[in-house]
Amino acid sequence: MRTEKQLLVKEIERHLDKSAYVFFTDFSRITVSDVSSLRKTLRAENGEFHVVKKTLLKKAADEKSLPMPENGFEGQIAMIVGGKNPSGVAKLLKEFRKNSKNEKLAMRGGMLDGKLLSLADIEALSSLPGMEVLRAQLLSLLITPAFRLVRVVNAVPQSMLNVLQAREKQNE
């Protein structure tokens, strides 16, 4: 392989190392301004949009021992990597595609933690809440039993206080 191609393969490997996920899209039917808009949108989640040659992508994936989809790689392929929130990036892609003029961006699949993702998996990932919401829900689950225990323990003195206040009002 020529030196230029080896350098490109190494660059693709570096992009694959940036995150635990990668999404593949066919961008052949969208305009340059739409790609610029997508890149700007992805920056909110530290995502990056990279156009790659399929053969070099497959070589880089082989070097990293990553699985690649067997089919669905027709057209011009770009990969989306970066950031720590795959569900947030999947949501951004879904919102970008919902825009009527950007439905031409076709998802081709992806990988998450070395496992292949189908289009349905990416759709399910995009419907998950963000990391902040998940952390808040987990914290709520952890705090709820303690909160209920405090309410039960506090109920006995509170009810005693209510009885004493009622008795005092009765005596007046």
C-alpha positions in Angstrom: 0.0 0.0 0.0 1.2 3.5 -0.8 2.4 5.7 1.9 -0.4 8.2 1.4 -3.0 5.5 1.9 -1.2 4.2 5.0 -1.4 7.7 6.5 -5.1 7.9 5.7 -5.7 4.5 7.3 -3.8 5.7 10.4 -5.9 8.9 10.4 -9.2 6.8 10.2 -7.9 4.6 13.1 -7.3 7.8 15.2 -10.9 8.9 14.4 -12.2 5.4 15.4 -10.3 5.8 18.7 -12.0 9.0 19.6 -15.2 7.4 20.9 -16.9 4.1 21.7 -19.3 4.6 18.8 -19.3 5.3 15.1 -22.3 6.0 12.9 -22.1 5.5 9.1 -24.1 7.6 6.7 -24.5 7.9 3.0 -24.1 11.6 2.2 -24.1 11.5 -1.6 -27.4 13.3 -2.0 -26.9 16.2 0.4 -25.3 19.5 -0.4 -22.0 21.0 0.9 -23.9 23.6 2.9 -26.0 20.8 4.5 -22.8 19.0 5.5 -21.5 22.2 7.0 -24.7 22.6 8.9 -24.5 19.0 10.1 -20.9 19.5 11.3 -21.9 22.6 13.2 -24.9 20.7 14.8 -22.6 17.8 15.8 -20.2 20.1 17.6 -22.8 20.5 20.4 -22.1 16.9 21.4 -18.4 17.0 20.4 -19.2 14.8 17.3 -17.3 14.9 14.1 -18.3 14.1 10.5 -15.6 12.6 8.4 -15.8 11.5 4.7 -13.8 8.3 4.2 -13.1 5.9 1.4 -14.8 2.5 2.1 -11.7 0.5 1.3 -9.6 2.5 3.7 -12.3 2.4 6.4 -12.4 -1.4 6.1 -8.6 -1.6 6.4 -8.6 0.6 9.4 -11.4 -1.5 11.0 -9.4 -4.7 10.3 -6.4 -3.1 11.9 -8.5 -2.3 15.0 -10.3 -5.7 14.9 -13.6 -4.0 14.6 -16.6 -5.6 12.9 -17.9 -3.9 9.7 -21.4 -4.2 8.3 -21.5 -6.7 5.4 -24.1 -4.8 3.4 -25.6 -1.4 3.3 -22.3 0.3 2.3 -23.5 1.6 -1.1 -22.9 5.2 -2.0 -20.5 7.6 -0.5 -19.8 6.8 3.2 -19.0 9.2 6.0 -18.5 8.3 9.6 -19.6 10.2 12.7 -17.5 9.8 15.8 -16.4 11.7 18.9 -17.9 12.8 22.2 -19.1 10.6 25.1 -22.8 10.6 24.4 -23.8 8.3 21.6 -27.5 8.8 22.3 -27.1 12.6 22.1 -25.4 12.3 18.7 -28.0 9.8 17.5 -30.7 12.4 18.5 -29.0 15.2 16.6 -28.8 13.0 13.5 -32.5 12.1 13.9 -33.4 15.8 14.2 -31.2 16.7 11.3 -32.9 14.1 9.1 -36.4 15.2 10.2 -35.8 18.5 8.6 -37.5 18.1 5.2 -34.6 19.2 3.1 -32.1 16.8 4.9 -34.0 13.5 4.6 -31.4 12.7 1.9 -28.9 11.8 4.6 -29.2 8.1 4.8 -28.0 6.2 7.9 -26.1 3.0 7.0 -25.5 1.5 10.5 -23.0 1.9 13.2 -21.0 0.4 16.0 -21.1 0.9 19.7 -18.5 -0.7 22.0 -17.3 -2.9 19.1 -20.8 -4.3 18.4 -22.6 -3.6 15.1 -25.8 -1.5 15.3 -28.7 -1.8 12.9 -30.8 1.1 11.9 -33.4 0.0 14.4 -30.7 0.0 17.1 -29.7 3.6 16.2 -33.4 4.7 16.3 -33.8 3.1 19.8 -30.5 4.8 20.9 -31.8 8.2 19.7 -35.0 7.8 21.8 -33.0 7.3 25.0 -32.8 10.3 27.4 -29.5 12.2 27.7 -26.8 11.4 30.2 -27.8 14.1 32.6 -31.4 12.8 32.7 -30.2 9.2 33.2 -28.0 10.3 36.1 -30.9 12.3 37.6 -33.1 9.2 37.3 -30.5 7.0 38.9 -30.0 9.4 41.7 -33.8 9.6 42.3 -33.9 5.8 42.5 -31.1 5.8 45.0 -32.6 8.6 47.2 -36.2 7.4 47.2 -35.9 4.6 49.8 -34.0 6.9 52.2 -36.6 9.6 51.7 -39.5 7.3 52.4 -37.7 6.0 55.5 -37.3 9.5 56.8 -41.0 10.2 56.2 -42.1 7.1 58.1 -39.8 7.9 61.0 -40.9 11.5 61.0 -44.6 10.5 60.9 -44.7 9.3 64.5 -43.5 12.5 66.2 -45.5 14.6 63.8 -48.8 12.8 64.6 -48.0 13.1 68.3 -47.5 16.8 67.8 -50.8 17.1 65.9 -52.6 15.3 68.8 -51.1 17.6 71.4 -52.0 20.7 69.4 -55.5 19.5 69.0 -55.8 18.9 72.7 -54.5 22.3 73.5 -57.1 23.9 71.2 -59.8 21.9 72.9 -58.7 23.2 76.3 -58.9 26.8 75.3 
